[in-house]
Amino acid sequence: MLSIVIPTLNEENYLPLLLESIKRQEFHDYEIIVADAGSQDGTVEIAKKYDCQVVKGGFPPKGKNEGAKTAQGELILFIDADAILDNNSLEKFLKEFKKKELAVATFLLKSRGKFHHLSYQFLYNFPSLLTERFLPQAMNIILVKKNFHQKFGGFDEEVKIGEELDYIRKIAKIGKFGVLRTAKVFASPRRFQRDGWLTTWLKYFLCQIYMILLGPVKSDIFKYRFNHYNK
């Protein structure tokens, strides 16, 4: 079974789109766990309407860990609430993951509109493929074997930004990492639209440099805010 873990905070506008895309999949051997950080809108009610298990979450690393604690599947898919899966892509991803004998994997992204799509293509997808073997990348969505998640105690909850990078790079030291290519996952451009594409990508680039030189970002130097993009 696959456990799908979704960290949320006031995601009533986006969560239904993700859940509908999951329900449309041909693969149905899954459970959905929503780790909610105290939403004040209809997020929790929506999750229950779609028969999701709801647990208490927190800042993204904590929310993912809390969701994983109740996961019953041998594989865990961590996915942001503002992502959307293409029809039948989940089964393709799982087959590719198994065929490549991976321990952890990330995904190629796409977005609406030519500019947003090309930005993800050239600023994230191409670099992710180029550095796949020596510097793993991850945004929005991660697929991992549960036993590898448990070996490292999950995500480091002290990390303020880039917890996905810290997480997959630790696992990649003892297990096989890969970028799944069979389909792309839709990712909302909302944070880029709000803060500006150049500013946001520069922040991520500097975060990468920081992590390479100094390790995980455990200070608030980059001023990341959870739920900042719904205001």
N, C-alpha and C positions, 0 to 999 in steps of 0.2 A: 504493500500500500504506500501511497504518496501522501505526505502531510504538507499542506500548503499553509504557510504562516504569513499573515498580513499585519504589520504594525500600523495602527491608525490613530489619528487625532483629528476629529471634525472633518471627516471625509465623506459626508453624505452625498456630495455631488459627483464623486469619482468612484467610490466603492461599488455601487450597483453596476457600473460599466465593466469593472474587472470581474465581479461575480457572475454576471451574465456571460462573459467570454469564457469563464471556466465551465459553466453549466452547458455551453454549446459544444464542448469537447467530446470526441468519441470515447476517449479514455475516461472511465468513471470510478476507478478504484482509488479514491482519494478522500481525505477529510480536510476541512477548511477551518483553520484556527485564526480568529481575529484577536490580536493583542491590543486592546484599546487603552490609550493613555488618559482617559477621563474626558471623552468627547462631550460637548454641550449641545450638539445637534442630534440628528437622527441616525448617526453611524451605528450605534449598538442595536437599535431597533431593526435597521436594515440587515445587519449581520444575522440577527436571529431569524428574520423573515426568510433568509436564504439557508437556514439550517446550519449556520456556522457555530462552532464552539467559541464562546467569548471568554477571554481571560484578561486579567489586569495587566496592562503593559506599562509603558513609560517612554523615555527617550529611546530612539530607534534601537540601539544595541540591547537595551534591557527588554524592550518589547519583543524582539526576535528571540531572545533567550527564554523569556517567559512562555512564548508560544511553543518553542521547541521542547520545553519540559513536559508538556502534555501530549506531544506528538507520538502517534502509535506507528507511523510508517517507518520503513527502513531508509527511505529517502525523504529529505525535507527541501521544499521549494520556498525560499524566502522571496517575497515579491512586494513591491510598494503598491499602495492602494490606487495610485494614478496610472498604473500600467494596464495594458490590455493584451490578451493572447489572441492570435489569429485562430480561426477554426482549424481544428485537428492538429495544431502545432504541438500540443502537449505530448501526444503519443510519439511524434517525430523526435522531440527532444529526449524523451526517455529512452528510445531505441538507440539514438546516437550516443547518449551518455553510457549506456550499457556496452555498446559495441566498442567504444574507445577505452573501456575499463577505467573510467575516471573516478576520482574520489570527490572532486569538487569542480564545478563548471560555472561559467558566466555566459552571457548571451549577447548577440548583436542587437542593436536598437534601431528603431525607426520612429518617425514622428509625422504629424500632419503638416502639409505645406512644403513646397520645394526647398525653401530656405532652411527650415528646421530639420528636414530630412537630411539634406546635404551636410548640415552642421554636425549631426550625429555621425554621419558616414565618415567624414574626413577628420573630425576631431576626437571621435571615440572608437568607431568600428575599425578603421584602418590601423590606428596605433595599437589597439587591443590584439589584432592579428599579428602585427609585427613583433610585439613583445611577449607573445604567448608563452614562449619557451623559457624566458629568463626574467620577466617582470609582469606577473599576472595583473590584469585589470578587472574591475567589476563596478557596475552601477545598477541600482534598481532591483536586480534579480539574480539570485544565486541558487544553484542546485547542488546539494551535498549529501553524501552518505551520513546517516545519523551517527554511526559509530565514530566517524572522524570529527563531527561536531562535538561529540562528548569528550573525545581525547583532549581537546584544548579548552574544555569548559565553556564552549560557545564564544560569543563575541565579547571583546573586552569592553565592559560597561563604563570604563573611565575615558574612552576615546570620544572626542567631541565631533569629529568629522573624519570621514574616510574609514569607518569601521569595517566596511566591506573589503577594502584593500588589505588592511591588517589581517583580517580573518582568512582570506583565501591564500595570502602569501605564507602564513603559518602552516596551513594545511598542505600547501604545495611543496613544502620541504620534506614531507614524508609520504604524500600521496600524489597521484597524477592529476594535474590541472589541465583543463581544456576550454576552448571557446566553442560553443555549440553553433553550428552553421546551417542547420536544416531549415530554420525560419528565423525571422526577426520579431522582437517584442516591441509593441508600441509603447513609447514613453512620453508622458506629457511634457511639453516644453514650458510649463508654468513658471518654474523657478528662473529660467533663462529670460522669459518675457518680463518678469517682475524686476529682476536685478540687472538685466542686460546680458547679452551673450558674451561679450568680450570680458566684462567684469567677472562673470561666473566661471568661464573657462580659465581665466587667469588665476582665480582663486583655487581651482582644482589643480592647475599646473603647479602652483606654489605649494599646495598641500603635498603633491607628489615629491617635490624636492625636499620638503621638510621631512617627510617620512624616510626617504632614502638616506638623508644625512643625520637625522636626529631620532628617528623612530616614530611611533604612533603619536598623533596629535592629541594630547591630553589637556591642553590649555584652550582658552577661548579666543586664541589669536585670530581665527578666521570668522568668528562671530556667526556660527551656524545656528539657525533657529528652527526647531521642529514646528510645523504648522504655520510657519511664516507666510506660506504661499497661498493660503486661503483667505487672508485678511484683505 
